[in-house]
Amino acid sequence: ASALQISRWEKKMKKNSQDVTRDVRVRSRAGFETERRGSHPYIDFRIFHSNSEIEVSVSARNVRRLLSFQRYLRSSRFFRGITVPNSSNILDDDYNGQAKCMLEKVGNWNFDIFLFDRLTNGNSLVSLTFHLFNLHGLIEHFQLDTMKLRRFLVMVQEDYHSQNPYHNAVHAADVTQAMHCYLKEPKLSKSLTPWDVLLSLIAAATHDLDHPGVNQPFLIKTNHYLATLYKNTSVLENHHWRSAVGLLRESGLFAHMSLENRQLMESQIGDLILATDISQQNEYLSMFRSHLDRGDLCLENANHRHFILQMALKCADICNPCRTWELSKQWSEKVTEEFFHQGDIEKKYHLGVSPLCDRQTETIANIQIGFMTYLVEPLFGEWARFSNTRLSQTMLGHLGLNKASWKGVQREQSGSGDDVDPAFEEMDSDILPQEPRLS
Ligand SMILES: [Zn+2]
């Protein structure tokens, strides 16, 4: 890795997390306290009054409208006695039939999670995860109560914020589907235990639980209580994990297991979810790389297996650019919408716009090309070394095609003349590492 590889883009990604401890294995030693259900990351705008001379007049009502989180909406609906009617229209049977039909191909990399979500009336995460539990024989093996399982999955799905353009239950369902595809890969499937599969699916389904739709730097600079609670380190990931543990306990899904096993499960789910912190990617990647260089990964070893599952979940989490263009493009639009929304809030409240969040200077194509070059390609390159299968080749194939497509969009935009942002051109030269910049 040359100094040149430390691109402007990477610097942007890291700019706000420099003070953060870089220990991959960092985790609270304070046991496994959960976060109270309903302790959603509500962002209190009053804090901007206290330490800033800029007068922001925004009523509590407006604040709620601005960042009205899933939980708030549902509880207020509940208290006002409004229930969301169960849609029982004549088309439901037909949709159910089509959704069931889709589940027969749940291991297919082209699986269209957006269509599946529409066919299940917004219940993709519950339907898909329940199906996978069944498919992997987990219900039988762990003697799970299917009512408790369904209730647990409904709570998980509800604790995602449906108003987030990207970090919502559909993303969680997509990651869970990808994880399932990786679990089926020959190297993994022959060595994984039912326990490993159970943890992988739960971690995938819960890995972004109660995501507020803003990133860690935002929580830090607004003095959000979660940033304080987790000492500015893997703030969101810690919150997702603790929220997942809270729901596991509340559901009683594993109440019939020994306390020791439940604690082991909670801590191992934490290891998986914490691995999805993108700011720690280099640490995980270099560990992965040195294992592959030494050829010393032994999947009979539980620690090695769990390391591979961490890598698999990381891949599943950022696999959007490895899907077909039709799916990949939709994800790109959604994630950019969420970034730009954060940028809009930061502008409005004079918080300083976070990297990649400024709709005036960034474009979807630039963001995607940077993301692919510096995060997705290195990760999936190593993954293909580990698991050199047709799926890995398919994913790398889509990745290459999608990148070419975004470059086409980029050329079109810069070719159109007039309104080319200078930052855009600067970035364009930054994110093309294959150009002979060493000479
Ligand atoms: Zn995610």
Residues whose N, C-alpha, C, O or C-beta is under 5 A from the ligand:
A	BS01	ZN	D208 D317
